[in-house]
Amino acid sequence: MEENRIRKRINFTLAENTLAKLDEMADELGSSKSKLIDIAIDNLHARFEASLQLKQNNPDK
């Protein structure tokens, strides 16, 4: 149970830090935070798909 609580706290902290950084970037780039979030989600999705494809092509790794 303790490990699960720690994982949740780490995930929450990472999400907070990510949103704070996106706020900074939006200000620097003159863009909206929602547009940057969309780009970040697209990027994460592409990475996930690439990782999944690698695992399917190399099941031993």
Buried (B, 14 or more C-beta within 10 A) or exposed (E): EEEEEEEEEEEEEEEEEEBEEBEEBBEEEEEEBEEBBEEBEEEEEEEEEEEEEEEEEEEEE
